[in-house]
Amino acid sequence: MLIEEMMGEFFKNRRKEQRCKVDLLTDGICDRRTYYAIEDGKQRMNFVYFMDLSSSLGLSLDEITLRVFDYQLSPNKEFMRKTLNFYLTKNVVSLKELYQTKVAEKDLDNADHAHLLMAAAMINDMDLEFVIPQKIVEKVAEFFFTLSYWGINDVILFGSLTDILPFKIMKQTMQRIFEQKEALCFEERGKRNFLILLINVSYRCLRENDLAKAAEFFSEIEAVLATQRNEENIHTRFLFKFVKGYYFLLSGKKEMGLKTMNHAIGIFSVNECFELVDKLRVYYNEALEQVK
């Protein structure tokens, strides 16, 4: 099958899954005849059509690559898939075995170590006696600090490790990431993950009592949220609300801070996000200890 036919079939199926009318989908992008020619595999999409139609259908480049070209996951992505599965099912024994198998591999590069550190952090979350190797932390800090191009997967990985990496290097690395903000936020998926990164980094700043830096990141979060409708990223908006409550608490506005944090926890509780509620309650108690 030709590339035009594969892409056309994929876009047609996605449109039908979403019950999206062609007129609505193509508005401001191309005419109906052109779009139907694309779906039928008779016309190759130019770059503008491709990006605009992908955005309208809520497609990420990663999803298109995997679904259309049937690519296999890279070793590190496959490692992370298994890692997340073991973590979410609380299978610490299998996760430790997976981790040790990866450690034993030869010629690991810094990107490999970044994925190892993610697995180590998850093991530590389930088994506090497990010690995260400092040598791996140092290698990963260097990897992120010297990374010249940031993709979505790099942002996700870095955002998951903000509590572990050296604070100073984490802040310096964020400055490099901001240089690529426009590219990272081009797609909706990238924007969502960028927001989660900013929230995680803000939280780390508050834990380190760097309120001024946290406030800078708050401004960035609000700028990205302003580009979305209120119903989008509700989950992220209430996580941000919790972190803002933490900020109020550290700023001396105890009553406002506790009220804001409890409101965010209550929203997640009503929506039965019980694991997240448990984590936020831990963070809530840690915040109270911090201001004693």
N, C-alpha and C positions, 0 to 999 in steps of 0.2 A: 504494500500500500504506500502511495506517495505521501510525503510530508503534508501536502495541502489537504489530502483526504483524511489523514489522521487528525489534524487540527480541526478541520471542519466537523468531523463526526463528534469529537470531544466537545466542542462549543455547542453543537446542536443538542447533545444529550444534557449538558449542563443547563441550557436554556429551558428545556422541557422539564427537568427536575425542579427548577425554580418557578415554573409556570410564568415565565417572563414574556410579555408581549414584545414582538420584534420592534414595533414602533417606539416603545419605551426604551428598549435596550440600545437601539441605534441612534436615539435622539442626540443630535449634535456631533455624531461620530461619522456615520456614512448613511447612504440611502438603503432602502429595503432590498433593491436588486443586487447591490454590491454584497450586502450581508448574506443573502441567500446563495450567492455564488461562492462565498467563503464556506458556508455550511456544506455545500455540495462538493467541495474540494476542487472547484473550477477556477478559484482565484486565490493566490497567496496573499496573506495579510501583510501590509506594510507595518513598520514599527509602531506608528501612531495608532492605527486600528487595533493592533495586537494589545498594546498597553491599555487603551481606553476600554476596549471590550472586556478585557480580563478584569479590570477594575469594576466595571458595571456588573459583572457576574460574580464578584467577590472571590476571584481566583488569584492565588499567589503563584509566583514563578516556580516555586518548589513543587506545588501540587501539579502544575501543568507538566513539568519535567517528569515527575514520577508516573503520572497517569497516562500521558500520551506516549512517552518514549520507553515506558516500562523499565526505567533504570533501577539497578539494584542499589540499596543503601550502601554508603561507604562503610568501612569497618568501624569508624568511630560513631557514625550515626546508628549502626546496628548495635554497638556496645551501649549507647545511651538508651536505645529502645528497650533493651533487656534490663538495663539498670533501673529505669523508671518503672518498668513492670514489677520487678522484685521489690522496689521501694513502696509502690502503691499497694501491693499485696502483703506488705510487711514481712517479706521473706528474707530476713537478714542473713540466714545461712547461705542461701544461693547467691545473694549479692556479694558476700565475702568471697565465695569461690570464684565468681566472675571477676572480681577485683584482683584476686591473686593470680588468676590466669593472665590477665592483662599486664600485671606487673612483671610477670616472667617473660613476656615477649622481648625480643631483641630489637635494638635500634629504635627505641621509642623517641619520638621528637616532642617538642614542646606542646604541640596541639594534642598529642596523645596524653601527655601529662595533665592537660587541662580537663580532659574527660575523666581521667583517673581521679583527679581531685574532686570532681563532682560526685563520683561514686563514693569516694572516701567520706565526703561531707554527709551523704545520705546514710552511710553505715554509722557514722558518729551520731547522727540524729536518733538512730534506733538503738545504738549501743554506745553509751557514753565512755565506756572503758577503751573503746577503739581510738587510738591516737592517730590524728592526721599527720603524716610525715611532713616536717617543715621543709625538707629538700624539695618536695613536689610543689609546695606553696611558692617557694622562691622561683622555681622554673616557670610556673604558670604566670606569676606576676611579671616576669621578664617577657614571656610570650605575648601577653596582652599589651604591655607597654610599648612593644616594638611592632605591633601589628599595624600594617599600613592600610589595609582594606578591611572594612567591617561589613560582614553579611549578617542576615537575621539570626542565623544559628550562633554566630559569635556573640551577638548581643544577648541572646537567651542564656548562653553559657556563662558569660561574664556577670549578667544580672543575678544568676543563681549562686555566684561565689563572692558576692560583695561583702558578706559577713566574715569571710576567711582571709581575703587578700589584705596586705598591709594598707592601712588607711591612706597614707600619703600617696602611695602609688595608685590606689584606686581613684583618688581625686584627680591626679595628673592624667590618668588614662581617660577619664571622663571628658577632659578637655579635647583629647584627640577624637573621641567619638562624636562630640558636638560638631566637629569640622565636617562630618558626613551626615549630619542630622537630616538634611533635605532628602538625600538618597534613601536613608533608612526609613523615613516616614512617607515615602512615595506611595507604597501600597498600604492598605488597611491593616494587613497582618503585621507589617513592619512597625506601623504606628502603635499598635496594641503592645507589641513587645518592647518598644522604646519606652512607653509609659510605665510598664512594669519595672523596667530597669531603673528609671528615674525614681520611682517610689522606693525600690529597694535601696538605692544609693542614699536617698533622703533619710530613710530610716537608720542607715548606718551612721550618717552624720549626726543624727540626734543621739544615738547611743554613745557617740564620741564627744557629745556636748558641743558640737560645732553648729550652733543654731544659725549663724550667718550663712554658712554654706548650704544648709538645708533649705533656707529661705530662697536662695538662688535657684535651687532645683525645683522648688515649689512654683516659681515663676515659669520655668520651662514646662512643667506639667500642665499648668493652667493654660499656657499658650497652645499646647497640643490638644487639650480637651476642648478648647474653644473652636476647633475645626471640626468637631463632631456634634451630631445631634445628641440631645440629652439622654435618649434611650439607648445610645450606643455605649458600650463599655461600662455598664452599670456596676459590674463587679469591680472594675478598676476605680471608678469614682468613689465607691465606699471604702476601698482600701486606702485611697488618698485621704478620705475623711478621717479614718482612724489615725493615720500618720500626722495629720494636722492637729488632731486632738492631743497627740503626744507632744507636739511642738508647743501648744498652748500650756500644757502641764509644765514643761521645762521653762517656759517663759514667765512662770509665776502666776498664770491664770488657771489655778488648780480646778476650780469648779467647772469652768468652761471646758477644760481639757478632758476631765473625767466624763462629763456629759457627752461630749463629741465622740470619744472613744467608745463609750457604752452604746451610743446610738448606732454606730457602725457595726458593732458586734451583734446588736439586736436585729439589724437588717439581715445579716448572714444567718442568724439563728432561725428567723422566720422562714427563710428560703432553704432551710435544712442543709446548709453548708457546714455540717457539724465538725469536720476535721479542721476547717479553717477557723471556726469559732474557738476550738480548743487551743489552736496556736495563738490566736489573738488574745485570748485570756492569759496565756503565758506571758506574752509581750506586755499586756496591761499590768500584770503583777511586777514584771521587771521594771517597768516605767515608774511604778510607785516606789520601788526600792531605790531607784536612781535619785529621786527627789527627797529622800529622807534626810 
